[in-house]
Amino acid sequence: MLAPKKYWMQFITQKMLNPDKPHFKVLVTRPQHQAGNLIQQLRQQGAEPVAFPLISIKNITPDDNNYHQIKQQILDLDLYQHIIFISPNAVHSGYDWIDQYWPQLPLGVNWLAIGKQSAITLSNYGIDAYHSPLGYDSEALLKAPVLQNIAGDKVLIMRGEGGREKLATELRARGAEVSYAELYRRVTPQYEDSEITDALFKTPPDAILISSGEGLANLLRVGLGSKQQFSTDSLLDCHLVVPSERIKEAAELKGFKRITTASGPDDQSMIEAVMQ
């Protein structure tokens, strides 16, 4: 296998010698507000990134049924011993709530994040949060020393509607009282059939970056078109880049043949995986 820098130098050289050769097309499927830096870096590497978000984030509003429940949970933050943020989206939405009602952060709270990027995002808001150096998922965070002897503790998990239950299930098994503050919902974007054709089929992507199991499912659902008139079989031959073994296994079950597991979901890890 070529080293990443050598690979890209060879690719760019080939491009210069063969200017009519199509660009290395990379489908970036992150939510629109999270994709800008990744797209910029891919373009700087000589790739042709194509933004095709497979999830949109919609924050809870006063018209939603759980709005007042969330407000009360935020007002009661000082009653929780542990507050966990599932993702950068949970951080942004959660901090907007906290900033409204807490001029100063409550004392005595253990702040935790799933993944390094979520912890960095919290740090940008002035919150020093623990994240596991062992990985980017619930399983890694569950090994945190502060979450081992928590019988009787109250835990608040900041997340979107739905999602995995692994974290809450295990913490409850350890005797904790766990609540969810579901701050936003994930929505599948709507595309015109012409947009789907341009992004996925007219010139198939050389690589597809997938950030979550939900995004993977949406790729195959959206790819069918408005009347399910398209076949997504050709996508199964694309190079799929995923951030975890769990998502890799899900992709294998759906029939993808060329899958690379990045060392994490952050921009640099995903780009390095594409290079390989």
Secondary structure, 3 states (H helix, E strand, C coil): CCCHHHHHHHHHHHHHHCCCCCCCEEEECCCHHHCHHHHHHHHHCCCEEEECCCCEEEECCCCCCCHHHHHHHHHCHHHCCEEEECCHHHHHHHHHHHHHHCCCCCCCCEEEECCHHHHHHHHHCCCCCECCCCCCCHHHHCCCHHHCCCCCCEEEEEEECCCCCHHHHHHHHCCCEEEEEEEEEEECCCCCHHHHHHHHHHCCCCEEECCCHHHHHHHHHHCCCCCCCCCCHHHHHCEEEECCHHHHHHHHHHCCCEEEECCCCCHHHHHHHHHC
